[in-house]
Amino acid sequence: MNVVDNSTKASTAFGTLITIFANISHNDLLKTMILAAVGGASSFLATLVVKFLICKLKNIRSKQKLW
């Protein structure tokens, strides 16, 4: 039976993270942060546009039903 305690799991995870951070350059980190911000902002704006269009379509349909 293979038993691995929590300290071994934590040490392995922490060592992996340290290795990843040691190999990432500052330029890559900055580029990733900028791309994440642009992606988040564009996703937010697309959501607002879709919500606006849905509200407009609902208003047009409700006005047509009144006639």
VOGU-3710 file (C-alpha; in Angstrom, 3 decimals, decimal comma):
1> mnvvdnstka> 0,000/0,000/0,000  1,265/3,436/-0,933  0,811/6,025/1,824  1,827/9,650/1,243  1,369/12,080/4,114  0,297/15,713/3,811  3,769/17,149/4,386  5,114/15,242/1,367  2,250/16,514/-0,801  2,774/20,082/0,378
11> stafgtliti> 6,533/19,896/-0,163  6,062/18,528/-3,668  3,531/21,227/-4,582  5,671/24,011/-3,123  8,794/22,728/-4,902  6,908/22,596/-8,189  5,673/26,176/-7,765  9,149/27,452/-6,895  10,569/25,749/-9,988  7,886/27,242/-12,209
21> fanishndll> 8,408/30,752/-10,819  12,174/30,446/-11,164  11,863/29,614/-14,856  9,376/32,343/-15,781  10,968/35,570/-16,949  9,634/38,971/-15,952  8,696/39,732/-19,563  6,590/36,586/-19,809  4,876/37,406/-16,534  4,116/40,963/-17,644
31> ktmilaavgg> 2,824/39,761/-21,020  0,587/37,213/-19,291  -0,830/39,844/-16,929  -1,569/42,228/-19,816  -3,216/39,513/-21,906  -5,313/38,403/-18,925  -6,485/41,981/-18,333  -7,351/42,498/-22,003  -9,169/39,171/-22,137  -11,149/39,928/-18,999
41> assflatlvv> -12,109/43,399/-20,200  -13,174/42,169/-23,645  -15,230/39,371/-22,091  -16,946/41,869/-19,790  -17,718/44,240/-22,669  -19,055/41,403/-24,823  -21,355/40,376/-21,976  -22,664/43,926/-21,659  -23,315/44,152/-25,399  -25,207/40,847/-25,424
51> kflicklkni> -27,303/41,887/-22,412  -28,086/45,214/-24,083  -29,138/43,499/-27,307  -31,338/41,019/-25,455  -33,082/43,850/-23,584  -33,629/45,744/-26,844  -35,115/42,662/-28,519  -37,407/42,024/-25,553  -38,602/45,648/-25,622  -39,270/45,505/-29,364
61> rskqklw> -41,241/42,259/-29,000  -43,293/43,593/-26,098  -44,176/46,731/-28,085  -45,232/44,610/-31,069  -47,569/42,541/-28,867  -49,381/45,702/-27,774  -50,477/46,440/-31,312
//
